[in-house]
Amino acid sequence: MNRLADATSPYLLQHKDNPVDWWPWSDEAFAEAKRRDVPVLISVGYAACHWCHVMAHESFENEQVGALMNDNFVSIKVDREERPDVDAVYMTATQAMTGQGGWPMTVFATPDGTPFFCGTYFPRPNFVQLLQSVATAWREQREAVLGQGAAVVEAIGGAQAVGGPTAPLDAPLLDAAAARLASEYDATNGGFGGAPKFPPHMNLLFLLRHHQRTGDPRSLEITRHTAEAMARGGIYDQLAGGFARYSVDAQWTVPHFEKMLYDNALLLRVYTQLWRLTGDPLARRVARDTARFLADELHRPGQGFASALDADTEGVEGLTYAWTPAQLVEALGEEDGRFAADLFTVTEEGTFEHGMSVLKLARDVDDAAPEVRARWQQVVGRLLAARDTRPQPALDDKVVAAWNGLAITAIAEFQQVAAVYASPQDEDANLMDGVTIVADGAMHQAAEHLATVHLVDGRLRRVSRDGKVGEPAGVLEDYGCVAEAFCALHQLTGEGRWLTLAGELLDTALAHFAAPGGAFYDTADDAERLVARPADPTDNATPSGRSALIAGLVAYSALTGETRYREAAEAALGTVAPIVGKHPRFTGYAAMVGEALLSGPYEIAVVTDDPAGDPLVAAARRHAPPGAVVVAGRPDQPGVPLLADRPLVEGQSAAYVCRGFVCRRPVTSVEDLVAELG
């Protein structure tokens, strides 16, 4: 009997009609394996995963394969996005056994959850042979199987150990991290490494802060070049905005077409901060259109942001997005079709499959003549209308707490920068205004959804769907990302409620996730016990739980003046510091927060009766040093510690600038404020 019909996970629901007797992750599943004396087969994936779909079609939808699984195993299906703790433990086991990992992940375990054989995608003939071999080994070589499992558990226990060496995350270490990134930089194509190439959002955020603190031109150039290369490549949707998960080549041309919430949230921050620091028109456009993508395509009305758009459409990757020259002519007519083919590098040979091309921008159009920009935008609108008539990729509509936190933080930063640069004279001022309005609404709805649906009895839940919260408990990254988001929302709105909620989440994390030596586990002390308790300090596709929590602790400490949160952040950063200088590509978020601490971070309070329009507020946000917090509002505004006991100066608005809890005299002019922040 397949037991997935009542799941909240879209990924599990994709498998509810398989001939496999799937169980969700549960104590009952392991009890059934023990009762039957059979191994457990744990299959881990996610809804937008292309090769997960392939393995499902080849094997899990096959009656004979299903019968073989049902006769010899208890089969458990896990959504890695819903249960990152389960995924982390078994991914560590898979990497220990095979030297690599990925999804779909296929794990064979004993009835107590101990893994003894791990792998990823298996074509059906190989999978059938594997099922038969494992079943035979379980019956005839049980002692060897159990011994293998014990060795794997010992290996993953060591990999997840805490209490290792620590070091201060100081300026020389961050300088070394920036230099190491520069040495690994792809000067031709942007980014780091070869194919497949992932958008290095967290490393770019670190490099932007490093440049701002040190003036290092190389860090800024790496960021600008990489940002432009991605924005002009096929990894970026040239029609609707939004970034795909990664590029299968080193040139950002052909993407793996899934669009993840977390990538787009983090990339929105990159382009927003690049725009803030340089005024770059490409960064401005991409930030605007990525914010619009989040609000239009991923936001669920009255809820939060959905997790992802699928890589496939009707089982075909790229079906929605790729074009031929003939299709461009059909949609636009002969003349504009040729213009679009030239502009978007659509050729007869194609850059993708079957003579199709993924749209990429052949040249910079943001600084082109007005008539060229107008024609480009008109062509984009018509192509998007034509594309909307095609079959569309499926939406994974579950709401993940941590990823929504990332999106809220990104939109809050975008709103602040958009307000700084707002100008009625801009040719697309109405478009920018429209985007900021819808993005603001989506951000607030997501925050309310987290505060009222995901917070249950003072504890965060990981996921929800259709307004109903799921059972999985929040992990460390949920607490860190949501706390950081609530701090960002407090700065944007001046509402004390968000700061209070952030403090409550951080207190819960400090109480239930702390590990020896200043580190943190990824699961709470009262969470379900797995074969190992994960505690990964490295950033991967998203910030590690430890990095996310550190960011929340630093922001909250700066906003409240409570030093114990900063002390906890510094101790936790010390556990990551030994990795930063050696492997900066996997510690970008931690290094970004380290830059904030070296900078101060600055605490900037602007007392004013007009927080939306006061030039002092705009200047504070435009020139804020790395990781600075900025709050504006009336003196002694309730729930806003930075505004307490800070009056107007002779009836005028005033900016109070502090650094590391040491404050300077208030200033009343933009020039003096900029000088204070320089």
ABEGO torsion letter per residue (X at the ends): XBAAAABABAAAAAAAABABBBBBBBAAAAAAAAAAGBBBBBBBBBAABAAAAAAAAAAAABAAAAAAAAAABBBBBBBAAABAAAAAAAAAAAAAAAGBBEOBBBBBBBAAGBBABBBBBBBAAAAAAAAAAAAAAAAAAAAAAAAAAAAAAAAAAAAABBGBBBBBBBAAAAAAAAAAAAAABBAAAEEBEBOBBBBBAAAAAAAAAAAAAAGBAAAAAAAAAAAAAAAABAABBAAAEEBBABBABAAGABBBABBBAAAAAAAAAAAAAAAAAAGBAAAAAAAAAAAAAAAAAABBBGBBBBABBBABBGGBBGAAABBBAAAAAAAAEAAAAAAAAAAAGBBAAEABBGGBBBBBBABBAAABBAAAAAAAAAAAAAAAAAAAABBBBBBBABBBAAAAAAAAAAAAAAAAAAAAABBAABAAAAAAAAAAAAAAAAAAAAAAAAAAAABBGGBBBABBBGGBBBABBBBAAAAAAAAAAAAAAAAAAGBAAAAAAAAAAAAAAAAAABBBGGBBBABBAABBBBABBBBBABBBABBBAAAAAAAAAAAAAAAAGBAAAAAAAAAAAAAAAAAAAABAAAAAAAAAAAAAAAAOBBBBBBBBABAAABAAAAAAAAABBBGBBBBBEBBGBBGBAAABGBBBBGGBBBBBBBBGGBBBBBBABAAAAAAAAX
